[in-house]
Amino acid sequence: MQRIGIAATAAAAALALVQVPASAQPPTTAANGPASWTAPSCTRVTGDGSVTFTTDDGRTLAPTSGTLKATGYTHGLVALDTPGTLLATHNDALLRSTDAGCVWQRVATLGGASTRLAAAPGGRAFAWQKNGRYLARVDGTTVTPLKAPTARVSGLGTDWARPGHVRLAGDDGQLYDSVDGGATWRRAGTPAFGGTASVYGVAFDPADPDHAVAGGMATGGAVTTDGGVTWRAARGLSADGGRANLFDAAVSPADPRVVYALGIDLVEAAPGSSSEGRHLYRSADGGLTYVKVVDDSAAVKLTNGTLLAPSPVDPKVLHFTYGTYFQNYGTDLFRYDASTGRVTATHNAYDGVSAIAFNPARPDVMYLGVDEVRVD
């Protein structure tokens, strides 16, 4: 079926320290940091159509020169500390922009699809496949495959205070450390749930990889602030303090005490219940205690894989998405504001938005990694 590949304008609707070997150090850049970034100077994005941007929370999206022509997903999207440089992954392609997101070029082919990205100091990034084994280091346009220390990666965090240091989580919640840019690894601490539970994912604090939040199957959440040496069980995910699935979490870049999470209260999960137990949660103590802030509903649809993107400057704001190709529905881009408790939404014609990044100097510029689904 023919799909719309150009972003559409939509109306907003309100809804109720270790020494690192020299060879492992990332390349330096002349002027790093937000002050040297600028907003995109274009009104049209040149590329294959997999990345666009918005400056008004999704009411209008920049049109793209290319239109996605086959099923594809853009799961990785990051802004680097090299001025104006972003990376994205669309299927097995690594894309790069050096002008704040106006022009995108394919620079490499990766060894895995559905690959995510984590930015690191010095213009570096790590590409990794959630629930897979693919792992690579990206320096400029050079991709170096790495050997993951676990069969299934459930999370990856970088360390802006220690270049070369990266932390990775396995699907049992065990953490692993590398101080040489991912060339070698060692176990760190103990598994999040004692190795007795399956882990959906581990989210790392972007400012401190010692702080991580793990989500378990029927075991809720667990948080560490000492790099996995000790883990504490989260509270508030279930109505009676009992079982819950915690699918994903995101630590606010603006305040590490604030954590957003997506899960199901299994006590409420009976078929036919108003939300079937699915909620967005918010924690104000680093992931130890949660309150339910958004329920799954006809107006605000949550799935087990809902993308969570906290604002980089306001810990009270969370962006999240719902998209589907079914009946040409498109994608809702939601904005939750904890100061009012309100959710607002904008809509576009893409089949999905799988990644969100923010311009370091102009956080009102939000980059979107978009999807296309073709059904014959």
C-alpha positions, 0 to 999 in steps of 0.5 A, a space after each residue: 500500500 502507498 504510504 505517506 513519507 513526508 511529515 504532515 502538519 497537525 492540530 494540537 489536541 489537549 488531553 486530560 579514575 582509571 587510566 585509559 590507554 591512548 589508543 582507547 581515547 576518543 578523537 578530540 574536537 575543537 569546540 565541544 558543548 552546547 555553546 558551539 551548536 546552532 539550530 538547523 538553518 534549513 526548512 527542508 531536510 535532505 536525505 532518505 527521509 528517515 529523520 526530520 525535526 520539529 520546533 513546536 512539539 510536533 505541530 509542524 515537521 520539516 519536510 524531507 527531500 526523500 520518501 521512505 519506500 520500504 519498511 524501515 525503522 529509525 531506532 538510533 538517533 543522537 546529537 554528539 558533542 562535535 558541533 552540529 553533528 548527529 548520528 542515526 540508524 535506519 535499519 542497518 544503515 548508519 546516517 550522519 549529519 554535520 550541519 545540525 540535521 539539515 543534510 543526512 548521508 549514509 556513511 556505513 553499513 552496520 552489522 545489525 538492524 534495529 540498532 540504538 545509539 548512545 553518545 559518548 565524549 569526543 564525538 564518539 558513539 556506541 551502536 547496540 542492539 537491544 536484546 541482541 548481541 550486536 555492538 560497535 564503536 563509532 568514531 567519525 565515520 569509522 565503525 569498529 565492531 566490538 565483542 559484547 560480554 553477554 548474549 543479549 544486551 539490555 542497556 548501555 551507558 557512557 561516562 562523560 567524566 571518563 572518556 573510554 569508560 562505557 557500561 553495559 547490561 545483560 538481560 539478567 541485569 548483570 552490569 559490565 564495565 569497559 575502560 578501553 572503549 569497549 575493547 575489553 569488559 569485566 563484570 561489575 557488581 551483581 545482577 539487578 534481581 539476583 539473576 532470578 528474573 528476566 530483564 526487559 531493559 536497563 536505563 542509565 543516568 546520562 550524567 552518571 553511569 553508576 545510577 541505573 534503573 532495571 525493569 523486570 518481568 513480574 518483579 517490577 523495578 530495581 535501582 542502583 547508584 553504585 554501579 551494580 554493587 547494590 540494588 534496591 527494589 522500587 515501590 509504587 508500581 503495583 496497587 498492592 505492592 505486588 507484581 508488575 512488569 517494568 518495560 522501560 525507564 528513562 532518567 531525566 537529563 535535567 534532574 537525575 532524581 526524576 525517572 519516567 517508566 513504562 509498565 503494567 500493574 499486574 494486579 490491575 491487568 485483568 482483560 476489560 479493565 479501563 487501562 488493563 494495568 498499563 501506565 506511565 510512572 514518575 519517580 522523584 527519588 531516582 527510581 525508588 518510588 513511583 506514582 502513576 501519572 498517565 493511564 492507557 486510554 483511548 485518547 492516550 494509547 500506551 504499548 509495551 514499547 512506548 518510546 520515552 524521551 524526557 526533556 533535556 532542560 525541564 524534569 517535569 516534561 516527558 515526550 512519548 509516542 504512539 504510532 501504527 501503520 494500521 488503517 493509515 493511522 500515523 503517529 501521535 507525539 505526546 507531551 506530559 507536563 508534571 506541573 499540570 498533570 496534562 497530556 497534550 498531543 500532536 499528530 503526523 502521518 508517519 507510521 511511527 517515531 522510534 527515536 527522539 533527540 534534542 539540539 544541545 543549544 536549542 532544546 526546542 528543536 526536537 529531531 525525530 527518527 521515523 518509520 515506514 511500514 509497507 503491507 502488500 
